[in-house]
Amino acid sequence: MDSPTPNVPDLDALWDYDHPAESERRFREFLRAAPDDGLRAETLTQIARAQGLQRQFEAAHATLDQVELMPIDDRPRVRVRYLLERGRVFNSSRQPDRAVPLFGQACDRALAAQQTALAVDALHMLAIADSNQALAWNLKALALAEASDDPQARCWLASLYNNLGWTYFDRGDYSTALAYFEKALAERAARGEETEIRIARWCIAKTLRRLDRADEALQVQLELLAQINRMGETDGYVDAEIAECLFQLNRPEEARPYFGSAYQKLSQDVWLVENEPARVERLKNLS
């Protein structure tokens, strides 16, 4: 049974992960009205997370240094969030060896305090930072979330199914990956999360292509493209997969403009350029 946390405002409701600067502004506004040190400290942990997402790593550590000096020893939830966010900043700044023990401590403390959702978060971060053990950490997180009666813990299910899908995908086990991506889609659909539904369908289609089912994959990606166009938006990842499907189907001339469009968009993606330069170069070469 998960331990309830009465009368604690839902700080997570202030998050817009796609716009961390705006999220930071909201947290700072909330901070000014926070009634006690515990809530102020917890809010500061989320400000640090927003700073980390903006790649302001020194500022994030400085914010967490403030938390460390505050009286939070009798507030296990705040201590867990402090450990989580310190670990996230280290991991995002390419220091996973410093992040892993912090995530481990966060998980242990969260379990001791019956804060299951935070324990799942810590396990999911261990899977990212300790990539050699990603499968084990993700499966442990999934077991914890599936067994929980805490809605916040169960909210992790779709993300965990997705993460497990990618873990198996990276291992070349595309059939198992597909099964997990389909579970993720079902969870997203049950919650009516339209953006996440599109992402889940994209993952399924990419996996279908790897299973030599490029015709099916192409149909899904074209449906996603039409949907995105109706919204007046663009998506380089969809363009890239359409290109790869056409290329796999021996239609290179049809693929070329999609490769070009994908390169134009994704070459502006800082994370992708830093972490998958060969992928970006392939888009350029085939456009």
Buried (B, 14 or more C-beta within 10 A) or exposed (E): EBEEBEEEBEBEEBBEEEEBEEBBBBBEEBBEEBEEEBBBBBBBBBBBBBBBBBEBBEBBBEBBEBBEEBEBEEBBBBBBBBBBBBBBBBBBBEBBEBBBBBBBBBBBBBBEBBBBBBBBBBBBBBBBBBEEEBBBBBBBBBEBBEEBEBEBBBBBBBBBBBBBBBBBBEEEBBEBBBBBBBBBBBBBBEEEBEEBBBBBBBBBBBBBBBBEBBEBBBBBBBBBBEBBEEEEEEBBBBBBBBBBBBBBBEBEEBBBBBBBBBBBBBBEBEEBBEEEEEEBEBBBEBB
